[in-house]
Amino acid sequence: MKKILLLTLFLTAIACQKKETTKETDKESTTIKDEHTFSKPDLAVVKHLDLDIKVDFDTQTISGKASWQIDNISKGTEIIFDENTLDITKVTLGDDEKETKFDLGKEVEFHGKPLHVTIEPNTTKVTIYYTTSKEAIALQWLTPQQTADKKKPFLFSQGESIWSRTWIPCQDSPGVRFTYNAKVTVPKDLLAVMSAINPQQKNDTGVYTFKQDKAIPSYLMAIAVGDLQFQSIDNRTGVYAEPSVLKKAAWEFAELGKMVVAAEKLYGPYRWGRYDVLVLPPSFPYGGMENPNLTFLTPGVIAGDRSLTSLLAHELGHSWSGNLVTNATWDDIWLNEGFTTYVEHRIGEAIFGKKEFEMQNVITRKELTDNVAEYGDTNPDTRLKVSLTGRNPDDGINQIPYVKGYAFLRVIENAVGREKFDVFIKNYFDAHAFKSITTEDFVKYLNENLIKGDKALADKIQLEDWIYKPGIPANITPVSSPEFDAIDQIQKTWRQTGVKGLSQKITSTPEKQHFIDNLPTDITPKEMQELDAEFNFTKGGNFIIKRQWFVPSIRYKYTAAYPAIEQFLLTSSRTGSVMMLYKEMAKTPEGKKWAQQIFDKAKSGYHATTIQSVEDLLK
């Protein structure tokens, strides 16, 4: 749990950069500084990074230099970077690399330390020599045994939200954007890829160069190194994966190019050049991470029937909402995730049809009501605009900004009509392209370009209730699915008619998910066994279905599934998914004991963020 004095300590450490808060009364956009960075980009800000690093699997460290082109706006004598667990050995100024003074400030939990560098009024270049530590939260080093092919080691990074500072000294705020070039040296039998334009095959030297000419925030800095191969899907999309996974992944993601085209028709040109996917080992803590040019993806999406590729639509959507237009602070994360969930559903509708769209709407609505019920409908963390002051900003990365943000945008769409809303969103992306904005910036743009003083429309949308108040506003758009209605009827009768033949009536992933999520609360282990025999839920290959099925298996003590549940938790590190199961286990004393036993065996393969979440729960 967070330390009692964390808030006081944090505010003291950065008192000199106190945030100018927005008044709740007028919601006017003001200059808002990110409280989760020590840097003061209004005084001196980074513009471009030249990174020269070596990846060492023997020591599990990255070492080298980060050369920053800076704009010393204030013409002052200091620039501040963020760092966390780095070993800073030397800092120089200019092309002639004149050594300069640097010192580290007081450490703040989750946030690391400020790196104060002495500069001159005319300084334009700062080079920082450093080495990462084994405590770097952003970096996960895998042994060969932890990979799919079990032959060679693997490294991947995960920068969101404030972890890039654990592998690069940077101004680690989503409000600070920069371009970068990189030179990366790795073992000669491995391939390096980054959030940039990437090589498509190994070379003989183990030295790879990268260029990202679009300005991105630090959390989108990403690297992966492993025994990787590439297979193209079309002229601008393709897949990287370990050799044994590559063909399966390329088949699974065959619609990727069509998804990009569908998104462009809705929201304008894809501006990043290539869009490729990297399939990571199972310990990756998220479903996907939208790193520019190269989405990092869980292997759990490879179901063998292309049934889970809607996750790709979400990560692709971030190429517009998140990467192109970015939340300026982590308090505004709904601008990334709510918009992207909306884009995901619209791409899904274009590719998979209206029935799929309607089913996903119902599933998303259930996620919203379940999450609000879990938090409590008066909990301030159920607002869209949250306050993460003095907290780990990862606390804001939950389902609320995704599903409540999506519901809010559906309300606006319903109020003005889809055609008009599509034009608005496309213009919104264009107007804020390669910029980081706050919630208040969005509100201002919405008022000026859509509501335009129309009080009746404003009353219909109820913007204040959605953004600044907890819970679910009463004007939420109704959702329905005829396919799910049919399944609801089946739920009422299958106990009388028997389970035989149900798997022919309930076939798609969303249909199975809905059926499992709405099982009778008095279902018996014997009935669970009968359903399992009919659908093969426990041993099937679909990650989402297994995850959903394991929740009632735990709740209703379907012990036949317990070995599979344990195996699932030992081989997956997708934080949201494993937490679903650990939370269900922790509801009873015996379940909590079981959870602890599994976690003790599993945590060596978990990502640091997953470990933190499970440890907090099991305390």
N, C-alpha and C positions, 0 to 999 in steps of 0.2 A: 504493500500500500504506500501511498505518497507520504512523505514525512510531514509531520504537523507544521513545521516551520518553513516548508518549501515555498509557499506563496510569499512570505515575508522576505526570505532569502533572495528569491528571484527578483522581486521588485526592488530590493536594495541594490542588487548587482547591476540592474539596468535603469536605475532611477534617472540617470542623466539622459536617457533616451525615451522618456515617458511618452506613452501614446496619447495623441490628441483624440479623445473619444468623440463619438458621434452622438448628438443629442437625440434622445428618443422622440422628442416632440416634433421636430421638423425633418428628421432623417436626411439632412443635407450632407452631400459628400464632402468630406474633409480630408486633409492629408493624414493618412493613418500609417503609422510605423508598425512594423512587425515586431511584436514582443518576444518572438522566439529566435531572434538573431541579436547578437551583440553589436553587429556592424551598424554604422551610421551612413547609409548610402546617400543621404542628402548632403553629406559633407565630402565624402570621397567614395567613388563607386567603381566596381570592376566592369569592364566592357568586353574583354576577350581573354581567353585562356589558351596558352600553349603548354600542353602537358607532356612531360617526358618521364615515363615510369618503367620499372622492371617488376614483373610479377614473379615472386619466388615461392614455390610450393613447399620447399624444404622448411623455410622459416615461417611460412604462412604470413608473409608481409608483402606490401607494395612499397617501393622506395623510388625516389626521384625528385623531380622539381616541378613546381607549378609556377609558370611565368604569366603574370597578370598584366594586361594593358589596363590602365586605370584612368579615370577622369577625376582629378583633384578639384572638385567643384569649388570648395571653400578656399583653395590655395593655402591650406593649413599644413601642419607638420606631422600629421598622423593619419593612417588608414587602419581600420579594424576589420579583421577577419574572424570567422568562426572556426574553431577546431575542437575536436573531441577525441582524446586518447592518442593523438599524433605525437611523434617525436620530431620536433622542429630543430634542425641543426644549424641552419644558416639562412639569413635573408639578405638579398642584395637589391640594389637599385640600378635601373638603366641598363643599356646594352653592354656597358663596360663592367657590369656586375660589382659595383662598389658596395662593400659590406655595410650594413646599417644595423642600428640597435632595434631589438624587439624584446617584448616581454609578455608573459601570460598573466591574465587577471585571475580573479577568484573563480573557482569551479562552481557551477550551478547544476543541480541534478537534472539529468536528461539532456542538458544543453551544452555541456563541456565548458570551455573557457574562451574568453576573448583573446585574440592574438593582436596585440598592439604593435604596429610597425611604424618606426620613425621615417618620415619621408620629407621631401623638400617641396616648396610651392610649385615647382615646375616638373615634379616627378610624373612620368607617364608609364613606368614599368617597374613592377615589383616581382622578384623571383624568390620563392620559398622552397628550400630544400627540406625534405621530410621523409619519414618512414612511418607506415601504419603499425598498429599493434594488434595482437591477437584479440584484443577487446573491441575491435572495430565492429560496431553493430551492423554497418552497411554491408560488410563482406562475409560471405559464407564459403568456407573452404571445405570441399567434400573429398573424402578418400575415394579411391576407385570403387570400393564396395558400396558406396552410397550413390553411385551413378547407375544409369540404365544398363550400360554395357559392362560395368564392373572391371574395366581395364586400366583407365587412366583417371587422374584427379580432375576436379572441376572447381571453378570459382565463379560466383556470380555476386552482383551487388544489388542492393535495394535501398534507394536513397530517400524515398518518401517516408516520413515527412521531413525530419531534420537530421538525417543520418549521413548525408553526403559529406558532412564535415568530419566524419570519422575515416574517410579515405582520401579527401582532398581538402586542403585549407581553402575556404571559400567564404563568400558572403551568402550564407545559407538561408535565403528567404525566397519564397515564390514571387516576391515583388521585385527581385533583382534578376535581370536577364543578361545573358552574354553568349557570344559565339565561342567555338573552340576548335583547335586542332590538337591531335594527340599522336604521340609516338609510343608504342607499347611493345616491350620486349618480353616474350614468353618462351617456355620450353619449345624446342623445334618441332616436337610431335603434336603440338596443340595449336588451335586456332583462337585468335582473339577477335571479339566483336564488341561494338559499342553502340550508344544511342546516336548514330551518325551514319554516313554512307560506309558500307562495310565490304571487306574482301569476301569473295565467294568460294575461295579454296585456300588451303595452306600453302605457304612458301617454304623455301629451304633455310631461311635465316631465323625465323621466329620473331622477326621485327615487323610490326604492322603499323600503318599510319591511317589516321582518320580525320575527317573534316565535317564539322557541323556549322554550316554558314547561316543557319537560322538562330536567332537569339532565343535561348531557353533558360528557364530557372534551374538552380542547382539540383533540385530533387530529381530532375530528369537526366542528370549525368548517370550513365550506367556502363558497366563492363561485364563481360562474361568470357571465360577462357576454358576450353575443354576440347575433347576429341569430337569436333563438330564437322558436319558435312552440310552442303546446301543443295536444295532442289528448287528450281523455279516453278511457279504456277502460271504466270503470264509475264509480260514484258516489264512489269513493275512490282510484282509480288512474288514471294517465295518463302521457303521454310528452312531454318537451321535446326539441326537436331543431332543427337548421337546416331551413329550408323544404324543400329538396330531399330531405331524409332523413326528414321527419316521417311521411309516409304509410307508407313501407316499415317504419319502426320500430314504428308503431302496429299494423300487421298482424302483424309478427314477435312482438310482445309481447301478443297478444290473450288469452293464458292468464294474464296477470298477476293479475287479480282472483281467478281460481280458485286461484292459488298462495297468495294471502293467506288465503283461506278454508281451504285445506288445512292451512296452517301453524297457524291458530287452532284447528282441530279437534285437532291434536296437542299444542300447547304453550300454549294459552290466548289471550286476546284480544290483538289487535294494538293497542298502546298509544300510537301516535304520530299518530293521526288519518289523514292522507293518506299514501299510498305512491306516489310518482311516480318516474320514471326520466328522467335526462338523458343523451342520446347525445352524447358528446364527439367532437371531431376525433381523427384517428388517433394524434396524439402523446401521448395519455393513456397513462401508463406501466403501468397495471394492467388486468386484465380488468374489474374493477369496484371501486368504493369505496363502502362502505356508509354514506354520509353520511345522518344522520337525515332522514326525510321525502323525501329525494331522492337515490337511488342514482346515482352517476356511473358511466357505462358505456362501454366501448370500442365503436366502431362495428363491430369485427370480429365481434361476436355476431350481426350482421344477415346471416344466410346465405341468406335468401330462402325457406327451407323450415322455419323454426322449430326447426331441429335443434340449436341451440346455446343454447337458452333455459334450460338447467339452470344456467347462470351466474347468471341472475336469481334462481333458487331459493337460491343461495348468498348473494347480497347481501341478499335478503329475510330469510334465516335470521339474519343479523346483527341484525335488529330485536329479536331475543330474546337471542342470544349475541353479545355484543360491545357493542351499544348499550344494551341493557337491563341486562345483567350484563357488566361490563367487567373485563379483566385489570388489576390494580392497578399492575403494572410490566411492562416489555417482556420481562422474564425469564419471565413467565407467559402469553405470547402464545398458547400452545396452548389456553388456556381460551376465547379468542375463536375461533380458527381451527379447532381440532379439533371443538369443539361445533358450529360453524356448518357444517362439512363433514358432520357427522352429520345435522343438520337438513336440509341441502340434499338429501342422499340420501333422506331420509324423505319430503320434499315431492315429490321426483322420482318416488318409488314411488307416492305417492298420485295424482299427475297422469298419469304416463306408464306405470305398470304395473310388475309384478314383473320382467319380462324386462329392462327398462331398468335397474332397480335392480341386478340381478345383473351386468349388463355393466359398469355404473359401478363396482361393487365390485372387479371384476377389474382395471379400468383404474387405480383408486386404489391397489390393492395393488402393481401394477407400478411406479407412481410412488414408493411407499414403498421397495421393494427397490432400485430404481435410485438413489434419492437416498442411501440408507444406503450403498450400494456406492460411490458417488461420494465421500462424506465419509470412509468407513471405519467399520466397525461398532464401533470403540472410541473414535471421536471424540466428545468431550463435547457437541458441537453436535447430536448425534442423540438426546440426551435430550429429554424433553418440558419439564422445568424446566431452562432453560438459564441460563448466566451471561454477561451482556453487559457486565460491568463494564469500563469504559475503552474500549469499542468503540462504533462507530456502531450504534445499536439496529436500524437497517434490516437489519443482518446476521442478525437473528432472523426476518426476514420471508422465509423460504424454504418449501419444500414440507413439511419435516419436521413442524412443528406441525400442519399441515393433515391430512396422511395418516396420521401415526403417532397423532395425537390421535384421529382417526376410528377407527383400528384398535383403540385402547384402549377407546373407548366401545362398540364392537361386542363386545369381550371381556366387558365388564360386562353388556351386554344379553344375551349368550349365557348368562352365568352365572346370571342371575336371571329371565330370560324377558322378552320384549318388553313385555307388558302391565304388569308391575311396573316396568320401567325407564321406560316412558312416564310413569307417575305420578310417579316420582322426578324426572325431568327437569322436568316441569311444575311440581312443587313447588319444585325448585331455582331455577327462574326467578322464581317468585313470592317466595320467601324472600329473594332477593338483588336484587330489582328496583330499578333506578336506583342500584346500588351498584357499587363497584370492589373486587374481591377478589383474593387471592393463591391460588396453587396449594395452599398449606397450609390456607387457608380451605375450599377444595373438598374436600381430603382429610378434614378434620374433619367436614364436612357429610356426606360419603359414609359415613364410619365410623359416624356417629350415626344416620343415617336409612336406610341400606341394608344395610351389613354387620352393624352392631349386635352386634359381638362374635362373630359366627359364623366360627370359625377355618377351617372347611372352605370357606366361601364366600371368605374372604380369600385362602386358598391357591389357590383356583381363579382369582381375579382377578389376583393377583401385582402389586398396585398399586406397590410399591416398584420392581420391575424396570421397569415401564412408565414411570414418571414420573422416577425419579432415576438410571437407568442407561442407557448408550448401547446402540445396536443395536436388534434386534427380538427381543422375548421369545419363548420357544418355544411359549407357549400362545395365540399369535395365532389368531384364528378363520379356518378355511379358507374360501375363496371359490371359486365356480365359476359358469359360465354355459354352458348347453347350446348357445346361439347361438355362443359363442366356440369351444366344442368342435368344432362343425361346421366352423367356419373353420379350425381347426387341422388338420382332416382334409383340407380343400381345399389347405392349404399343402403337404401331403405329396404331392399328386398333380398340381397345376396345371402343373408343368414337363413332365409326360408328356402330359397331356390338352390343354394349350394354354390360353390366357387367354380365348378367345372365350366369352362368356356369363357370365363371373365377376361382372360388374357387376349381373347380375340376381339372383345368389345372395347377394352382399354389398352390402347396400343402405343401411343406416342409418349415421349418423356413427360411433357406437361400433364397429360391425362393421368399417368401413373403417379406423378407427384401429387396431384390434387386428390386422387383416391387415397393415397397413403396419409396425406395431411388431414384427412377427414374421416379416419377410421373411428368406429364407435368407442366411446370412452370406457366401456365395460368389456372390450374385446378380451378374449381369453388366449392364453398361450397356444391352446389346441387350434383355435381359429387362425391365429397367426401362422401356425405351421401349415395349415391347409392353403392359405393364401400364398405362402412361400413356395409350396409345391407347385401351385398353378403358375406363378409368375417368375419364379427363380430370382426373387429380389436379393436374397443374401449373397448368392454366388455370381450374380450377373456382373457384367463389365461396366455398367453405366455408373459413373462416380456420383452424380446427383441423386439417382434413385437409391443407391446403396446408402448414401448419407441420410436421405429422408426416411428410409426404412429402418435404419438403426435407431432413430429416436424413439418410435413406439416400441421397438424391440427391447430397449432399455426400460422404458416406462412401464411396459406390461410384462416384463420379466420373461421374454422369449429367449430362453437360455441357449437354444440351438444356434442362435446368431452370435453368441458371445465371442467365440474364437475369431469369427470374421470381423467383428467390431474391433477386437484387439489388434488384428492384423491391419485394419484400416488406419487405426491411430498410430501404428508403428511405421507405416509406410507413407503417410501423408502429413505435410506440414502446413496445409492451407488453413490459415488461422481461423477464419470464420467457420469452416466446416468442422474442424476438430473441436472448436469451442462449443458448437451445437451439441456434440455428444458428451463432452466433459460437463457441460452445464446440466444436462439431463441426469448424468451419473451423480453429480454432487447434490441432488435433491434428497438423497437418502444417505444415512451413515454408511451402510454397506456399499452403496454405489460410489461414495466419495473415497472409500478405502480402495476399491477396485480401480478407480480413476488414478489415484496416486501411484498404485503399483504399475499401471500401464505407463504413466507419464515418466516414472523413474527409468523405465527401459527405453522409452521413445525419445526423450529430450535431447540425446546426443545427436539425433538426426534432425531436430527441429531448428528453425531459424530463431534468432534471438528474440524477435518480436513475438513469435508464437510462444516461446518459453515464458516470456514476461506475462502474457495474457493468462496462460494456464496457471502459473504460479500465483498470480493475484486471485484467481478463482478458488484455487484449492486451499488457500490460507483460511 
